[in-house]
Amino acid sequence: MYKLDYGLKKIISPVHIIQPVDLRFADGGELADYGFEENYLIKSIKAVGGEIEIVLEENRQVNSLDWTEEKAVSFF
């Protein structure tokens, strides 16, 4: 099970995940405690009509050996 950033616990408004799944939570604490089957990163957060809308994206860096996202320099 994967969890999102612990800092979400500071959100006191209702939270709505709109992509890639449709989930609703009473507040950020409930969201931070929720376990996802996939590893997600937060792509965007915005306030809409008294609720927080969050878009998630899959974390593709989980097994990446090139964590700097830079290619090795070749001199030949």
MOPAC internal coordinates of N, CA, C and O (Angstrom, degrees):
PM7 1SCF
backbone

  N    0.0000 0     0.00 0     0.00 0    0    0    0
  C    1.4367 1     0.00 0     0.00 0    1    0    0
  C    1.5308 1   108.89 1     0.00 0    2    1    0
  O    1.2310 1   121.52 1   -41.21 1    3    2    1
  N    1.3031 1   114.70 1   138.79 1    3    2    1
  C    1.4571 1   121.77 1   179.91 1    5    3    2
  C    1.5241 1   109.57 1  -113.17 1    6    5    3
  O    1.2310 1   120.84 1   -35.84 1    7    6    5
  N    1.3250 1   116.00 1   144.16 1    7    6    5
  C    1.4578 1   121.32 1   178.22 1    9    7    6
  C    1.5189 1   109.36 1  -121.76 1   10    9    7
  O    1.2310 1   121.12 1   -23.92 1   11   10    9
  N    1.3251 1   115.46 1   156.08 1   11   10    9
  C    1.4600 1   121.13 1   177.15 1   13   11   10
  C    1.5288 1   109.37 1   -84.48 1   14   13   11
  O    1.2310 1   120.75 1    -0.70 1   15   14   13
  N    1.3121 1   116.18 1   179.30 1   15   14   13
  C    1.4558 1   122.85 1  -176.96 1   17   15   14
  C    1.5326 1   112.05 1   -56.60 1   18   17   15
  O    1.2310 1   120.88 1   -44.20 1   19   18   17
  N    1.3128 1   115.91 1   135.80 1   19   18   17
  C    1.4685 1   122.93 1  -178.82 1   21   19   18
  C    1.5331 1   111.98 1   -62.63 1   22   21   19
  O    1.2310 1   119.77 1   154.99 1   23   22   21
  N    1.3367 1   118.05 1   -25.01 1   23   22   21
  C    1.4561 1   122.36 1  -179.84 1   25   23   22
  C    1.5156 1   113.75 1   -63.33 1   26   25   23
  O    1.2310 1   119.81 1   164.04 1   27   26   25
  N    1.3245 1   117.96 1   -15.96 1   27   26   25
  C    1.4631 1   121.27 1   177.92 1   29   27   26
  C    1.5217 1   112.27 1   -63.07 1   30   29   27
  O    1.2310 1   120.29 1   160.96 1   31   30   29
  N    1.3259 1   117.05 1   -19.04 1   31   30   29
  C    1.4697 1   120.97 1   179.98 1   33   31   30
  C    1.5213 1   111.84 1   -61.01 1   34   33   31
  O    1.2310 1   119.79 1   161.27 1   35   34   33
  N    1.3331 1   118.01 1   -18.73 1   35   34   33
  C    1.4600 1   121.52 1  -179.08 1   37   35   34
  C    1.5278 1   112.67 1   -77.67 1   38   37   35
  O    1.2310 1   119.60 1   167.02 1   39   38   37
  N    1.3255 1   118.37 1   -12.98 1   39   38   37
  C    1.4664 1   121.68 1   179.33 1   41   39   38
  C    1.5291 1   108.72 1   -76.57 1   42   41   39
  O    1.2310 1   120.47 1   -56.39 1   43   42   41
  N    1.3388 1   116.70 1   123.61 1   43   42   41
  C    1.4672 1   120.51 1  -178.39 1   45   43   42
  C    1.5290 1   112.39 1  -102.23 1   46   45   43
  O    1.2310 1   120.11 1   171.76 1   47   46   45
  N    1.3263 1   117.39 1    -8.24 1   47   46   45
  C    1.4655 1   121.99 1   179.51 1   49   47   46
  C    1.5264 1   110.61 1   -86.85 1   50   49   47
  O    1.2310 1   119.97 1   -18.13 1   51   50   49
  N    1.3362 1   117.67 1   161.87 1   51   50   49
  C    1.4560 1   120.52 1   172.83 1   53   51   50
  C    1.5355 1   110.23 1   -60.93 1   54   53   51
  O    1.2310 1   120.83 1   -34.93 1   55   54   53
  N    1.3158 1   116.01 1   145.07 1   55   54   53
  C    1.4676 1   121.83 1  -176.43 1   57   55   54
  C    1.5232 1   109.63 1  -119.46 1   58   57   55
  O    1.2310 1   121.01 1   -43.79 1   59   58   57
  N    1.3287 1   115.66 1   136.21 1   59   58   57
  C    1.4640 1   122.43 1   178.36 1   61   59   58
  C    1.5235 1   108.55 1  -126.08 1   62   61   59
  O    1.2310 1   120.53 1   -63.99 1   63   62   61
  N    1.3376 1   116.59 1   116.01 1   63   62   61
  C    1.4678 1   121.29 1   172.57 1   65   63   62
  C    1.5230 1   105.26 1   -83.31 1   66   65   63
  O    1.2310 1   120.22 1   -58.67 1   67   66   65
  N    1.3350 1   117.18 1   121.33 1   67   66   65
  C    1.4675 1   119.15 1  -176.41 1   69   67   66
  C    1.5253 1   112.96 1  -103.75 1   70   69   67
  O    1.2310 1   119.43 1   158.25 1   71   70   69
  N    1.3140 1   118.69 1   -21.75 1   71   70   69
  C    1.4683 1   121.50 1   177.15 1   73   71   70
  C    1.5089 1   108.40 1  -147.52 1   74   73   71
  O    1.2310 1   117.31 1   -33.62 1   75   74   73
  N    1.2583 1   122.73 1   146.38 1   75   74   73
  C    1.4656 1   131.17 1    -4.42 1   77   75   74
  C    1.5282 1   113.21 1   -84.14 1   78   77   75
  O    1.2310 1   120.49 1   177.84 1   79   78   77
  N    1.3262 1   116.67 1    -2.16 1   79   78   77
  C    1.4760 1   121.26 1   176.00 1   81   79   78
  C    1.5232 1   108.13 1  -125.12 1   82   81   79
  O    1.2310 1   120.12 1   -19.93 1   83   82   81
  N    1.3052 1   117.37 1   160.07 1   83   82   81
  C    1.4655 1   121.48 1   179.64 1   85   83   82
  C    1.5239 1   108.22 1  -107.16 1   86   85   83
  O    1.2310 1   120.96 1   -77.66 1   87   86   85
  N    1.3381 1   115.77 1   102.34 1   87   86   85
  C    1.4656 1   121.34 1  -179.22 1   89   87   86
  C    1.5159 1   109.70 1  -133.07 1   90   89   87
  O    1.2310 1   120.57 1   -31.60 1   91   90   89
  N    1.3337 1   116.52 1   148.40 1   91   90   89
  C    1.4677 1   121.99 1   177.12 1   93   91   90
  C    1.5343 1   108.92 1  -125.92 1   94   93   91
  O    1.2310 1   121.58 1   -37.39 1   95   94   93
  N    1.3349 1   114.58 1   142.61 1   95   94   93
  C    1.4576 1   121.65 1   179.72 1   97   95   94
  C    1.5165 1   109.40 1  -133.43 1   98   97   95
  O    1.2310 1   120.29 1   -29.07 1   99   98   97
  N    1.3265 1   117.05 1   150.93 1   99   98   97
  C    1.4676 1   121.98 1  -179.24 1  101   99   98
  C    1.5204 1   111.35 1   -66.44 1  102  101   99
  O    1.2310 1   120.33 1   146.57 1  103  102  101
  N    1.3407 1   116.97 1   -33.43 1  103  102  101
  C    1.4622 1   121.75 1   179.21 1  105  103  102
  C    1.5272 1   109.31 1  -163.29 1  106  105  103
  O    1.2310 1   120.87 1     0.69 1  107  106  105
  N    1.3258 1   115.94 1  -179.31 1  107  106  105
  C    1.4596 1   120.45 1  -178.12 1  109  107  106
  C    1.5161 1   113.66 1   -67.63 1  110  109  107
  O    1.2310 1   120.47 1   150.95 1  111  110  109
  N    1.3304 1   116.71 1   -29.05 1  111  110  109
  C    1.4602 1   120.09 1   178.33 1  113  111  110
  C    1.5137 1   111.68 1   -63.17 1  114  113  111
  O    1.2310 1   120.72 1   137.91 1  115  114  113
  N    1.3138 1   116.23 1   -42.09 1  115  114  113
  C    1.4634 1   120.98 1   178.24 1  117  115  114
  C    1.5304 1   110.19 1   -64.67 1  118  117  115
  O    1.2310 1   120.29 1   140.36 1  119  118  117
  N    1.3297 1   117.06 1   -39.64 1  119  118  117
  C    1.4623 1   121.31 1   177.58 1  121  119  118
  C    1.5204 1   111.34 1   -65.73 1  122  121  119
  O    1.2310 1   119.97 1   136.41 1  123  122  121
  N    1.3412 1   117.66 1   -43.59 1  123  122  121
  C    1.4670 1   121.17 1  -178.88 1  125  123  122
  C    1.5265 1   111.75 1   -63.40 1  126  125  123
  O    1.2310 1   120.10 1   151.71 1  127  126  125
  N    1.3223 1   117.41 1   -28.29 1  127  126  125
  C    1.4659 1   121.45 1   179.67 1  129  127  126
  C    1.5240 1   113.10 1   -85.72 1  130  129  127
  O    1.2310 1   120.14 1   167.91 1  131  130  129
  N    1.3329 1   117.33 1   -12.09 1  131  130  129
  C    1.4633 1   122.07 1  -176.71 1  133  131  130
  C    1.5282 1   110.35 1   -74.64 1  134  133  131
  O    1.2310 1   120.29 1   -42.19 1  135  134  133
  N    1.3202 1   117.05 1   137.81 1  135  134  133
  C    1.4634 1   122.22 1   178.52 1  137  135  134
  C    1.5242 1   111.34 1  -101.26 1  138  137  135
  O    1.2310 1   120.60 1   -56.77 1  139  138  137
  N    1.3284 1   116.46 1   123.23 1  139  138  137
  C    1.4579 1   122.62 1   178.48 1  141  139  138
  C    1.5276 1   110.44 1   -95.53 1  142  141  139
  O    1.2310 1   120.66 1   -29.79 1  143  142  141
  N    1.3300 1   116.33 1   150.21 1  143  142  141
  C    1.4577 1   121.48 1   176.85 1  145  143  142
  C    1.5342 1   111.48 1   -74.78 1  146  145  143
  O    1.2310 1   120.70 1   150.55 1  147  146  145
  N    1.3322 1   116.27 1   -29.45 1  147  146  145
  C    1.4694 1   122.55 1   179.27 1  149  147  146
  C    1.5241 1   108.95 1  -107.83 1  150  149  147
  O    1.2310 1   120.44 1   -20.76 1  151  150  149
  N    1.3319 1   116.77 1   159.24 1  151  150  149
  C    1.4526 1   121.79 1   176.99 1  153  151  150
  C    1.5292 1   108.87 1   -91.26 1  154  153  151
  O    1.2310 1   120.12 1   -64.96 1  155  154  153
  N    1.3198 1   117.37 1   115.04 1  155  154  153
  C    1.4601 1   122.72 1  -175.96 1  157  155  154
  C    1.5192 1   111.31 1  -116.67 1  158  157  155
  O    1.2310 1   121.64 1   -26.21 1  159  158  157
  N    1.3334 1   114.47 1   153.79 1  159  158  157
  C    1.4523 1   123.63 1   169.60 1  161  159  158
  C    1.5191 1   107.74 1  -115.77 1  162  161  159
  O    1.2310 1   120.33 1   -24.32 1  163  162  161
  N    1.3047 1   116.98 1   155.68 1  163  162  161
  C    1.4613 1   120.28 1   177.09 1  165  163  162
  C    1.5195 1   108.59 1   -82.27 1  166  165  163
  O    1.2310 1   120.78 1   -58.49 1  167  166  165
  N    1.3229 1   116.11 1   121.51 1  167  166  165
  C    1.4619 1   121.88 1   179.28 1  169  167  166
  C    1.5273 1   110.75 1   -89.42 1  170  169  167
  O    1.2310 1   120.15 1   137.62 1  171  170  169
  N    1.3318 1   117.31 1   -42.38 1  171  170  169
  C    1.4664 1   120.24 1   178.63 1  173  171  170
  C    1.5209 1   110.49 1  -154.91 1  174  173  171
  O    1.2310 1   121.80 1   -27.73 1  175  174  173
  N    1.3336 1   114.17 1   152.27 1  175  174  173
  C    1.4649 1   122.57 1   176.20 1  177  175  174
  C    1.5246 1   107.26 1  -134.89 1  178  177  175
  O    1.2310 1   120.29 1   -47.42 1  179  178  177
  N    1.3438 1   117.05 1   132.58 1  179  178  177
  C    1.4640 1   119.89 1   174.27 1  181  179  178
  C    1.5238 1   109.81 1  -148.67 1  182  181  179
  O    1.2310 1   121.42 1   -26.87 1  183  182  181
  N    1.3296 1   114.90 1   153.13 1  183  182  181
  C    1.4586 1   121.34 1   177.68 1  185  183  182
  C    1.5178 1   108.78 1   -94.09 1  186  185  183
  O    1.2310 1   120.96 1   -52.69 1  187  186  185
  N    1.3294 1   115.76 1   127.31 1  187  186  185
  C    1.4682 1   121.24 1   179.72 1  189  187  186
  C    1.5249 1   108.33 1  -135.69 1  190  189  187
  O    1.2310 1   120.57 1   -66.87 1  191  190  189
  N    1.3179 1   116.51 1   113.13 1  191  190  189
  C    1.4657 1   120.87 1   174.99 1  193  191  190
  C    1.5101 1   115.21 1    55.06 1  194  193  191
  O    1.2310 1   119.33 1  -134.97 1  195  194  193
  N    1.3168 1   118.89 1    45.03 1  195  194  193
  C    1.4596 1   121.50 1   177.14 1  197  195  194
  C    1.5119 1   115.23 1    81.33 1  198  197  195
  O    1.2310 1   120.30 1  -170.76 1  199  198  197
  N    1.3258 1   117.03 1     9.24 1  199  198  197
  C    1.4632 1   120.58 1   179.06 1  201  199  198
  C    1.5243 1   108.29 1  -136.08 1  202  201  199
  O    1.2310 1   120.43 1   -26.82 1  203  202  201
  N    1.3021 1   116.78 1   153.18 1  203  202  201
  C    1.4584 1   122.69 1   179.76 1  205  203  202
  C    1.5194 1   108.69 1   -96.53 1  206  205  203
  O    1.2310 1   120.51 1   -55.14 1  207  206  205
  N    1.3265 1   116.63 1   124.86 1  207  206  205
  C    1.4658 1   121.81 1   176.59 1  209  207  206
  C    1.5209 1   108.84 1  -103.49 1  210  209  207
  O    1.2310 1   121.23 1   -51.29 1  211  210  209
  N    1.3233 1   115.24 1   128.71 1  211  210  209
  C    1.4600 1   121.37 1  -178.14 1  213  211  210
  C    1.5181 1   109.44 1  -123.16 1  214  213  211
  O    1.2310 1   121.39 1   -44.58 1  215  214  213
  N    1.3237 1   114.95 1   135.42 1  215  214  213
  C    1.4607 1   122.10 1   173.81 1  217  215  214
  C    1.5219 1   106.72 1  -110.64 1  218  217  215
  O    1.2310 1   120.83 1   -50.88 1  219  218  217
  N    1.3287 1   116.02 1   129.12 1  219  218  217
  C    1.4546 1   121.60 1   179.54 1  221  219  218
  C    1.5229 1   109.90 1  -106.14 1  222  221  219
  O    1.2310 1   120.83 1   -23.36 1  223  222  221
  N    1.3344 1   116.02 1   156.64 1  223  222  221
  C    1.4517 1   121.40 1   172.28 1  225  223  222
  C    1.5227 1   107.84 1  -135.44 1  226  225  223
  O    1.2310 1   120.99 1   -28.25 1  227  226  225
  N    1.3109 1   115.72 1   151.75 1  227  226  225
  C    1.4567 1   120.43 1  -178.33 1  229  227  226
  C    1.5184 1   109.96 1   -67.00 1  230  229  227
  O    1.2310 1   120.70 1   -42.55 1  231  230  229
  N    1.3302 1   116.27 1   137.45 1  231  230  229
  C    1.4647 1   121.43 1   177.66 1  233  231  230
  C    1.5220 1   107.99 1   -82.85 1  234  233  231
  O    1.2310 1   120.72 1   -74.66 1  235  234  233
  N    1.3149 1   116.23 1   105.34 1  235  234  233
  C    1.4705 1   121.29 1  -177.76 1  237  235  234
  C    1.5212 1   112.12 1   -90.80 1  238  237  235
  O    1.2310 1   119.70 1   179.61 1  239  238  237
  N    1.3162 1   118.17 1    -0.39 1  239  238  237
  C    1.4601 1   122.78 1  -177.62 1  241  239  238
  C    1.5274 1   113.02 1   -91.34 1  242  241  239
  O    1.2310 1   119.75 1  -176.18 1  243  242  241
  N    1.3155 1   118.07 1     3.82 1  243  242  241
  C    1.4630 1   121.47 1  -172.47 1  245  243  242
  C    1.5173 1   112.47 1   -57.19 1  246  245  243
  O    1.2310 1   119.71 1   130.92 1  247  246  245
  N    1.3180 1   118.16 1   -49.08 1  247  246  245
  C    1.4573 1   121.07 1  -176.38 1  249  247  246
  C    1.5177 1   112.67 1  -109.59 1  250  249  247
  O    1.2310 1   120.14 1  -160.75 1  251  250  249
  N    1.3155 1   117.34 1    19.25 1  251  250  249
  C    1.4512 1   121.19 1  -178.02 1  253  251  250
  C    1.5213 1   110.19 1   -77.65 1  254  253  251
  O    1.2310 1   120.69 1   -51.45 1  255  254  253
  N    1.3338 1   116.29 1   128.55 1  255  254  253
  C    1.4549 1   120.50 1   176.31 1  257  255  254
  C    1.5284 1   110.29 1   -80.49 1  258  257  255
  O    1.2310 1   120.52 1   156.59 1  259  258  257
  N    1.3195 1   116.61 1   -23.41 1  259  258  257
  C    1.4556 1   122.29 1  -178.78 1  261  259  258
  C    1.5210 1   108.88 1   -96.04 1  262  261  259
  O    1.2310 1   119.98 1  -107.39 1  263  262  261
  N    1.3214 1   117.64 1    72.61 1  263  262  261
  C    1.4573 1   121.87 1  -173.80 1  265  263  262
  C    1.5201 1   113.08 1   -68.78 1  266  265  263
  O    1.2310 1   119.62 1   164.09 1  267  266  265
  N    1.3469 1   118.33 1   -15.91 1  267  266  265
  C    1.4574 1   120.80 1   178.33 1  269  267  266
  C    1.5148 1   111.83 1   -85.65 1  270  269  267
  O    1.2310 1   120.31 1   171.30 1  271  270  269
  N    1.3165 1   117.01 1    -8.70 1  271  270  269
  C    1.4659 1   124.08 1  -177.94 1  273  271  270
  C    1.5175 1   111.66 1    60.49 1  274  273  271
  O    1.2310 1   120.31 1  -152.27 1  275  274  273
  N    1.3287 1   117.01 1    27.73 1  275  274  273
  C    1.4544 1   121.96 1   176.79 1  277  275  274
  C    1.5235 1   108.68 1  -116.44 1  278  277  275
  O    1.2310 1   121.00 1   -35.00 1  279  278  277
  N    1.3055 1   115.70 1   145.00 1  279  278  277
  C    1.4479 1   120.70 1   177.89 1  281  279  278
  C    1.5212 1   108.53 1   -87.40 1  282  281  279
  O    1.2310 1   120.70 1   -30.42 1  283  282  281
  N    1.3248 1   116.26 1   149.58 1  283  282  281
  C    1.4653 1   121.03 1   179.23 1  285  283  282
  C    1.5271 1   109.89 1   -66.25 1  286  285  283
  O    1.2310 1   121.08 1   -37.97 1  287  286  285
  N    1.3241 1   115.53 1   142.03 1  287  286  285
  C    1.4621 1   120.98 1   179.38 1  289  287  286
  C    1.5177 1   108.69 1   -82.51 1  290  289  287
  O    1.2310 1   120.90 1   -46.15 1  291  290  289
  N    1.3320 1   115.88 1   133.85 1  291  290  289
  C    1.4555 1   120.80 1   178.73 1  293  291  290
  C    1.5232 1   109.33 1  -114.08 1  294  293  291
  O    1.2310 1   121.01 1   -44.62 1  295  294  293
  N    1.3058 1   115.68 1   135.38 1  295  294  293
  C    1.4668 1   120.14 1   178.50 1  297  295  294
  C    1.5133 1   112.12 1   -99.69 1  298  297  295
  O    1.2310 1   119.55 1  -178.28 1  299  298  297
  N    1.3185 1   118.46 1     1.72 1  299  298  297
  C    1.4699 1   121.50 1  -178.72 1  301  299  298
  C    1.4943 1   111.46 1  -119.13 1  302  301  299
  O    1.2310 1   120.10 1   180.00 1  303  302  301

